[in-house]
Amino acid sequence: MLTVAVLISGAGSNLRALLDAADDPDYPARIVAVGADREADGLAHAEAYGIPTFMVPYAGFDSREAWGTELDEQLRVWRPDLVVLSGLMRLLPPAVVEAWAPRIVNTHPAYLPEFPGAHGVRDALAAGATQTGASVILVDDGVDSGPILAQERVPVLPGDDEHHLHERIKPVERRLLIDVVRRVATGDLDLVAASASASRTL
Ligand code: GRF
């Protein structure tokens, strides 16, 4: 059974979908802890499932590195096989990526490498894109630059604003994330190989 820790910053609707999937006894992964970098509303989803939560408030530290050190210590308590960033609106410091890669995946509401960064949905709209997408990637030291594990196109419709487009993307993100975690758990997706193949192509 693959153990998973999830890190969030916001509403955690993608986390909720993963919690619901993992609640199925046939799903080969279970979430052992949910952490946040602030008082994220999404922590309530973990609490509803009786899953331990932790909060490492970014605002409480003098530097990203100091915050990362505490976050790393919290993660080590739970010793997860996989760390999932699901709406964590914070770049992990290199030391944390080094400690956990390639066992860290992230979801992003765009068809990477298109529109990386904190405003992927807004940027797609601003660019006048007629389609965007959702991606699940391995986390590396860059900004949404890791090897792509799964992605799918999502149409941009006339009249879309950021909220409506994001709400159309999220269900796709959730489905891709649930499937990637399942494939890691069953060994169908080898993150070490995925990471190595990416470094070879660089
Ligand atoms: C998701 O689209 C995620 O990819 C992005 O922010 C959104 C988080 O949504 N980084 P939620 O907190 O899971 O509802």
Residues whose N, C-alpha, C, O or C-beta is under 5 A from the ligand:
A	BS01	GRF	G10 A11 G12 S13 N14 L15 S86 G87 L88 T107 H108 P109
